[in-house]
Amino acid sequence: MTAIGWLSRGNEDVNPDLHGGSIKNILLVRANFRIGNAILALPAIAGFRKNFPDARIDYVGSPVSNLLFQNQPLDHHYVAPRRFPRVLWQYPGLIRRLRANQYDLAVDISCSSSSVGSFVVGLSGARIRAGLAGKWDHFFNLKIPKLRESNKYRKLKEFLTAMHLEQIDYVGSLEFSAAEKIEGLRKLESLPGEKSRKPVGVFVGGRKLRRKRWPLENFTKLINGLHQRGIGVVTFLGPEENDIGDLLRASLNPSIPVIFEPSVRKFAAIVSNLGLLICCDSGPMHLACAAGVRVLAIFQKVDVARWSPPPAAARTVYGADSVSAAAVLDAALEELSFADSTNESPTTGPRPSSPKADPSVLF
């Protein structure tokens, strides 16, 4: 990347009127390979489509975004290479295909100093190449000044607003086909348990390297506590939780279903039919918000300001060191009681007040 930076030609900054009618072909880039980062791009996709309804809009992202974005308003999704040494010959092919499209505008929507995103935007051949000012901004000729916001949801909205886009939502919408929704519902209905309300899902996971995973003992106390109160609860495991699967099953009431669904779209479709998802700060947290499901998110204090979703989509519980299972269970019961008493959908209406557990001051 440093060598490419030396060799790339200098860019003369532009100050274009993006709404002047000359933007016909748009390329959006977010080359991050985690589920959560892919989901965070959805408001940008929707925002560009609203503001440029007749434009061709392409996207460069990860294999997981290629799966998740199947029903998004995009004309084409290109997958950014990841594995070395194949990237050495795959990236030139990708850049060649992008340049052939003659984009009017290419945007790195990561809202960070992404070397890969800057590289793709800079070499895309687009007439206007936009991104955040920073380490790799020599690839851009439209540089968005440093943003005030640190929260990932607010930051993207600030970035898009700086580009004079209107009607930007904080949380994007993940779209499913009717068949996917029905199949996800059938999966839940086939499970044992109480059926008078939508079940509560608990995703037992989180990135261990970032210390985002809650202790297994806390998860089992929470899940068994919900079950003992007659609440239908479904436990989800992801590919990164194989090391705790057997111990988890042994610690739960045998009638509590444990699901491992390797297909990210099938997993998302199942989650879209839940009444509430309880999880740590993780990809499924962002995915559930985009699927329109109310989320109860367990955070470390150090991460809550940066990664927490808006209060309209999620209630966050966090502490200086850790969060107890009892605190999360109480918050879950409040959420369910509120939904039952108002007969509202899980993601609408004012939420219960809990200043110690719900940092709504962040939004």
Legacy VTK file of the C-alpha trace (Angstrom):
# vtk DataFile Version 3.0
C-alpha trace
ASCII
DATASET POLYDATA
POINTS 363 float
0.000 0.000 0.000
2.856 2.375 0.772
4.459 1.654 -2.612
1.152 2.189 -4.395
0.772 5.476 -2.527
4.151 6.627 -3.802
3.327 5.648 -7.348
-0.235 7.005 -7.448
-0.646 10.320 -9.147
-1.566 13.335 -7.083
-5.225 14.228 -6.908
-6.446 17.769 -7.381
-9.248 18.346 -4.890
-12.724 18.968 -6.266
-15.803 20.553 -4.743
-18.572 19.152 -6.941
-22.338 19.540 -6.804
-23.275 15.877 -6.414
-26.921 16.654 -7.076
-26.307 18.530 -10.288
-27.483 15.614 -12.427
-24.069 14.402 -13.574
-23.850 11.408 -11.192
-25.062 8.340 -13.092
-22.690 5.572 -11.946
-21.780 5.178 -8.250
-19.393 2.793 -6.505
-19.615 2.249 -2.732
-16.744 0.506 -0.926
-16.514 -1.055 2.534
-13.900 -3.797 2.406
-14.238 -5.156 5.942
-14.844 -8.863 6.451
-16.884 -8.918 9.691
-20.703 -9.268 9.748
-21.219 -6.178 11.889
-19.188 -3.924 9.617
-21.125 -5.164 6.593
-24.449 -4.407 8.305
-23.262 -0.908 9.189
-23.041 -0.121 5.466
-26.801 -0.561 4.924
-27.810 3.055 5.724
-25.308 4.250 3.108
-26.734 1.935 0.449
-30.280 3.059 1.217
-29.217 6.701 1.410
-27.492 6.751 -1.960
-30.466 4.957 -3.547
-32.903 7.536 -2.101
-30.769 10.451 -3.266
-29.848 8.953 -6.664
-32.873 6.792 -7.554
-31.925 6.385 -11.229
-28.194 5.824 -10.828
-26.316 2.580 -11.213
-24.991 1.739 -7.722
-22.340 -0.968 -7.296
-20.665 -2.151 -4.124
-17.293 -3.624 -3.192
-17.402 -5.631 0.019
-16.780 -8.956 1.648
-18.144 -12.437 0.893
-20.525 -12.083 3.838
-21.941 -8.787 2.545
-22.390 -10.466 -0.849
-24.729 -12.927 0.895
-26.478 -10.459 3.178
-27.074 -7.810 0.498
-28.866 -10.072 -2.003
-32.100 -8.032 -1.828
-30.555 -4.606 -1.347
-31.002 -1.870 -4.002
-27.631 -2.533 -5.644
-26.894 -3.220 -9.292
-23.790 -5.312 -8.690
-21.734 -6.568 -5.741
-18.004 -7.147 -6.196
-16.121 -9.217 -3.618
-12.844 -7.790 -2.368
-10.052 -10.410 -2.268
-8.658 -11.268 1.136
-6.269 -14.209 1.105
-2.570 -13.743 0.464
-0.935 -14.408 -1.987
-4.025 -14.609 -4.224
-4.697 -10.913 -3.651
-1.614 -10.159 -5.744
-3.399 -11.186 -8.945
-7.029 -10.856 -7.835
-6.918 -7.149 -7.018
-5.609 -6.121 -10.463
-8.520 -8.029 -12.024
-11.018 -6.328 -9.718
-9.602 -2.874 -10.447
-9.702 -3.560 -14.177
-13.414 -4.480 -13.994
-14.212 -1.420 -11.900
-12.404 0.984 -14.219
-14.343 -0.388 -17.180
-17.575 0.857 -15.547
-16.445 4.513 -15.717
-17.920 5.591 -12.389
-18.827 9.203 -11.804
-18.482 8.790 -8.034
-16.676 6.271 -5.821
-16.963 6.499 -2.028
-15.166 4.753 0.809
-18.080 4.496 3.284
-16.041 2.931 6.100
-15.728 6.348 7.819
-12.180 5.398 8.780
-8.674 5.425 7.361
-9.134 2.125 5.570
-6.125 1.303 3.422
-7.996 -1.245 1.277
-11.074 0.946 0.856
-8.906 3.935 -0.082
-6.939 1.799 -2.536
-10.074 0.516 -4.322
-11.686 3.958 -4.482
-8.471 5.645 -5.586
-7.738 3.203 -8.404
-11.363 2.759 -9.496
-10.965 5.447 -12.161
-14.003 7.341 -10.851
-14.218 11.009 -11.730
-14.949 11.875 -8.081
-13.225 9.768 -5.421
-14.506 10.486 -1.919
-13.464 9.405 1.555
-12.527 10.581 5.001
-9.458 12.800 5.353
-6.598 10.905 6.947
-3.610 8.671 6.313
-4.691 7.369 2.886
-6.583 10.420 1.601
-4.099 10.977 -1.253
-6.312 8.496 -3.131
-9.275 10.923 -2.899
-10.079 14.186 -4.615
-13.123 14.801 -2.397
-11.964 14.656 1.218
-14.521 14.737 4.016
-13.052 16.528 7.071
-12.526 14.666 10.323
-15.844 13.751 11.922
-16.963 14.791 15.409
-18.900 11.613 16.148
-17.257 8.463 17.492
-20.292 6.161 17.570
-20.335 4.030 14.414
-24.021 4.610 13.648
-23.926 8.362 14.174
-20.574 8.624 12.417
-21.889 7.208 9.147
-24.855 9.579 9.207
-22.528 12.532 9.814
-20.306 11.392 6.933
-23.215 11.051 4.497
-24.703 14.360 5.621
-21.337 16.009 4.910
-21.744 14.701 1.348
-25.140 16.478 1.245
-27.198 13.304 1.225
-30.661 13.599 2.755
-33.090 11.231 4.528
-30.367 9.105 6.102
-31.406 6.523 8.690
-29.228 5.480 11.609
-30.063 1.789 11.175
-30.349 0.072 7.801
-32.927 -2.503 6.811
-31.960 -6.057 5.944
-34.340 -7.414 3.308
-35.556 -10.999 2.980
-37.639 -12.806 0.408
-41.040 -14.089 1.503
-39.737 -17.647 1.250
-36.804 -16.856 3.561
-39.089 -15.292 6.163
-41.454 -18.271 6.066
-38.603 -20.757 6.351
-37.157 -18.878 9.320
-40.561 -18.847 11.027
-41.047 -22.559 10.382
-37.699 -23.261 12.017
-38.795 -21.517 15.200
-42.273 -23.034 15.190
-40.791 -26.521 14.934
-38.931 -26.073 18.201
-40.391 -27.103 21.575
-41.513 -24.431 24.004
-44.109 -21.780 24.752
-45.764 -20.352 21.614
-48.063 -17.572 22.882
-45.476 -14.900 22.076
-42.486 -14.663 19.817
-39.527 -16.452 21.400
-36.532 -14.744 22.925
-33.221 -15.555 21.297
-29.901 -15.595 23.116
-26.757 -15.540 21.000
-23.956 -17.061 23.050
-20.889 -15.523 21.493
-18.610 -12.573 21.005
-15.027 -12.030 19.913
-12.738 -13.608 22.496
-9.686 -11.720 21.260
-11.482 -8.425 21.952
-12.840 -9.729 25.299
-16.390 -9.189 24.101
-17.712 -12.611 25.031
-19.750 -12.801 28.250
-18.808 -15.643 30.663
-20.586 -18.896 29.825
-21.847 -19.164 33.413
-23.712 -15.881 32.968
-25.302 -17.045 29.721
-26.558 -20.269 31.287
-27.996 -18.422 34.312
-29.790 -16.017 31.982
-31.185 -18.692 29.643
-32.319 -20.978 32.454
-33.835 -17.974 34.247
-35.953 -17.068 31.221
-37.022 -20.697 30.811
-38.006 -21.016 34.487
-40.345 -18.030 34.056
-42.201 -19.760 31.242
-40.641 -17.663 28.477
-39.851 -19.436 25.224
-36.106 -19.094 24.701
-33.863 -20.254 21.862
-30.089 -20.380 22.157
-27.859 -19.669 19.153
-24.263 -20.663 18.595
-22.020 -19.324 15.851
-18.940 -20.794 14.116
-16.630 -19.074 16.608
-18.371 -20.717 19.591
-17.572 -24.362 18.818
-15.342 -24.493 21.887
-18.267 -23.989 24.298
-21.080 -25.876 22.535
-20.930 -29.127 24.514
-20.519 -27.414 27.877
-23.415 -25.060 27.082
-25.799 -27.890 26.245
-24.835 -29.750 29.403
-25.566 -26.630 31.497
-29.046 -25.900 30.081
-32.405 -27.477 30.713
-32.649 -30.276 28.080
-35.880 -28.800 26.680
-34.172 -25.531 25.680
-33.275 -25.686 21.961
-29.742 -24.848 20.857
-29.365 -23.869 17.195
-26.219 -23.730 15.102
-27.049 -22.348 11.649
-23.934 -21.924 9.467
-25.753 -20.020 6.682
-25.693 -16.333 7.588
-28.867 -15.585 5.585
-30.793 -18.465 7.149
-29.588 -17.391 10.565
-30.702 -13.824 9.859
-34.122 -15.002 8.648
-34.625 -17.012 11.849
-33.577 -14.037 13.983
-36.020 -11.771 12.099
-38.899 -13.753 13.629
-37.799 -13.321 17.259
-39.456 -11.050 19.769
-36.132 -10.093 21.367
-32.469 -11.012 20.844
-30.084 -10.898 23.795
-26.409 -10.885 22.838
-23.014 -9.404 23.442
-21.516 -6.675 21.279
-21.193 -8.761 18.109
-22.157 -9.128 14.461
-25.547 -10.708 15.314
-26.337 -7.621 17.427
-26.057 -5.359 14.368
-27.749 -7.965 12.173
-30.801 -8.213 14.464
-31.173 -4.419 14.546
-31.190 -4.356 10.741
-33.713 -7.217 10.691
-36.113 -5.111 12.766
-35.791 -7.134 15.965
-35.475 -5.506 19.372
-32.031 -6.150 20.875
-30.760 -6.291 24.435
-27.013 -5.823 24.057
-24.364 -6.640 26.670
-21.346 -4.329 26.471
-18.049 -3.625 28.067
-17.950 -0.028 29.217
-14.935 0.688 26.996
-16.887 -0.248 23.832
-20.405 1.021 24.498
-19.960 4.594 23.236
-18.354 3.468 19.976
-20.475 0.468 18.976
-23.894 0.663 20.661
-26.910 0.851 18.316
-29.479 3.644 18.723
-31.876 3.263 21.693
-34.788 2.928 19.268
-33.264 -0.358 18.075
-31.441 -1.704 21.118
-31.174 -1.417 24.869
-27.615 -1.635 26.111
-26.481 -3.023 29.455
-22.918 -2.400 30.552
-20.713 -2.031 33.588
-17.253 -0.893 34.563
-15.990 -4.467 34.861
-18.786 -6.867 33.969
-22.558 -7.213 33.897
-24.321 -9.757 36.079
-26.770 -12.323 34.740
-29.382 -10.935 37.144
-29.071 -7.431 35.672
-29.519 -8.699 32.114
-32.442 -10.913 33.135
-34.178 -7.961 34.815
-33.659 -5.818 31.713
-35.027 -8.601 29.479
-38.141 -8.985 31.643
-38.707 -5.221 31.483
-38.449 -5.273 27.689
-40.900 -8.177 27.392
-43.320 -6.657 29.895
-43.291 -3.350 28.024
-43.968 -5.060 24.682
-46.826 -7.094 26.200
-48.455 -4.110 27.926
-48.424 -1.859 24.863
-49.095 -4.505 22.193
-46.544 -2.678 20.076
-43.923 -4.183 17.835
-40.617 -4.768 19.644
-38.814 -1.876 17.963
-41.356 0.935 18.347
-42.536 3.182 21.123
-40.717 4.619 24.141
-38.667 2.120 26.084
-38.519 1.492 29.841
-36.345 3.966 31.712
-33.211 2.468 33.216
-30.445 5.091 33.445
-27.815 2.656 34.752
-28.463 0.111 32.022
-29.540 2.100 29.000
-27.093 4.839 27.922
-29.631 6.638 25.718
-27.681 9.818 26.335
-25.343 8.498 23.631
-27.918 9.387 20.965
LINES 1 364
363 0 1 2 3 4 5 6 7 8 9 10 11 12 13 14 15 16 17 18 19 20 21 22 23 24 25 26 27 28 29 30 31 32 33 34 35 36 37 38 39 40 41 42 43 44 45 46 47 48 49 50 51 52 53 54 55 56 57 58 59 60 61 62 63 64 65 66 67 68 69 70 71 72 73 74 75 76 77 78 79 80 81 82 83 84 85 86 87 88 89 90 91 92 93 94 95 96 97 98 99 100 101 102 103 104 105 106 107 108 109 110 111 112 113 114 115 116 117 118 119 120 121 122 123 124 125 126 127 128 129 130 131 132 133 134 135 136 137 138 139 140 141 142 143 144 145 146 147 148 149 150 151 152 153 154 155 156 157 158 159 160 161 162 163 164 165 166 167 168 169 170 171 172 173 174 175 176 177 178 179 180 181 182 183 184 185 186 187 188 189 190 191 192 193 194 195 196 197 198 199 200 201 202 203 204 205 206 207 208 209 210 211 212 213 214 215 216 217 218 219 220 221 222 223 224 225 226 227 228 229 230 231 232 233 234 235 236 237 238 239 240 241 242 243 244 245 246 247 248 249 250 251 252 253 254 255 256 257 258 259 260 261 262 263 264 265 266 267 268 269 270 271 272 273 274 275 276 277 278 279 280 281 282 283 284 285 286 287 288 289 290 291 292 293 294 295 296 297 298 299 300 301 302 303 304 305 306 307 308 309 310 311 312 313 314 315 316 317 318 319 320 321 322 323 324 325 326 327 328 329 330 331 332 333 334 335 336 337 338 339 340 341 342 343 344 345 346 347 348 349 350 351 352 353 354 355 356 357 358 359 360 361 362
